[in-house]
Amino acid sequence: MDPSLTDSWRALQGHAASFDDLDLRRLFDDDPGRVDRMTLTVADLTVDLSKHRVSAAVLDDLIALANEVGLADRFAAMIAGERINSTEDRAVLHTALRAPVGSEVLEDGENVVPAVHEVLSRMGAFADRVRSGDWVGATGAPIETVINIGIGGSDLGPVMAYEALAAFRHERIRCRFVSNVDGSDLIAAVGDLDPATTLFVISSKTFTTQETLTNARSARAWLTASLGADAVATHFVAVSTNAAEVAAFGIDTDNMFGFWDWVGGRYSMDSAIGLSLMIAIGPDAFDEMLAGFRAVDKHMAATPIAENAPALLGLIEVWYRTFCDLPSRAVLPYSRALHRFPAYLQQLDMESNGKRVRIDGEPVNYETGPVIWGEPGTNGQHSFHQLLHQGSTVIPADFIVFGAPDHAEFEGADTHHDLLVANCFAQSQALAFGRTAEEVAETEADPLLVSHRTFPGNRPSTTIMAPALTPSVLGQLVALYEHQVFTQGVVWGLNSFDQWGVELGKVLASAIVGELTNTDTPDLRHDASTNALIERYRSMRGR
Ligand code: F6P
């Protein structure tokens, strides 16, 4: 279906023609009830949408658009196990990963929930053994370091959550994450370690990803050089959907934790891909995280669109990206613990909706997925916030902030947290309401400086607040964004669950690596630039 043919789409184009007139100062002045009406509560999250440049008429038409494209039916189809990932002929059932024991989610006529919980309880038993010291390595020593080797969805979720939940980690066990095929990633992770106390978790949905397998082979060589080949049995476990490749690598499939082709890589942090996280925070905290996901799933499924936080977040993003031509969105957690959250969201959003053809194969004639980027505050304030406030492009921002700090008590801790939160609120206020030339002129006599010191304001943002960054709240946050991304994909008519755009580079790299290493001079048949780069590299390496 072409969404641009709907009535609501045309109405939104009409509203967008006067986007410049949607002024946040006026919207607030004209409507004292705006903040109450546009602040939503989802489980522990408070989502303040009031600082968005949307009028009641824009919101009505966005909601009408969601209805015209069948958002609610599409979500119902996804959670019911329909094969909505049509280009890969797969169901999309990450919501089943957090379905409660005893519930039913059918995929191809079979209830997947018992298998989900069977894997969760095997993960729990294994995590408990590692945590208690009962799982020992080849020398009989307990594990002290868990190294997750994986990339993309097999890395970004676990590392983001491990960092976010630092306050909940086991005292003895630390995790490290190796993703890049750049050898310095592996070296940095194992350089100071004792192989006897190191456990590798090889995480790969396909178990064919070049970077992960290269790192896994080098890790195995590092381990076996000091402990011998038999040590692989107790120092390597796998998380994958591909038992045959896991066995071919030399990992006993008894030490494999499975998942299913209906879990997309970027939607997999609450599957067995979360094993290293579960070892760090324990099965109970992991379970609390799943409950957090589940609370937002329920909200998404059961709440009318006008009060549905993920749906409205998605619709507002569509408004900015497609109708108002704003190319990017900043994600600004005021929490050091969430320092990998923007990177996590980059894959979730950009790999899902970075598409230029619709499900029906037709090219879109409108803008789709935005560029997602960001850094924790307050650091960003001293680098790129200048552009957010006074740059020539409007960049909507997501502020994420917590009532309580996530670090241990120390003298002055409250001062730090109060300052952190004050800065977060100040940034969204300054972005939204700015400082007019008249206001600046009250204290600045030089007209030139008045111009430089004026803040245009009218720069929109969402503020998401929760009492504290707990496992449950982290699950809620991730599910909120998963369903926001889903909403955008449905409106744009995309398949948000494939990623064909990553294929070409993989194929070309496989060919080029042979040309870089060939002992004979290769017959290069690329474009002139690529040929010259290959030749230059070969000469640098003396080949
Ligand atoms: O190349 C992209 C991608 O397929 C991602 O979608 C995925 O998360 C990542 O690679 C890793 O894949 P795997 O878990 O199969 O190693």
Residues whose N, C-alpha, C, O or C-beta is under 5 A from the ligand:
A	BS01	F6P	I151 G152 G153 S154 S203 S204 K205 T206 F207 T209 T212 G265 R266 Q499 V502
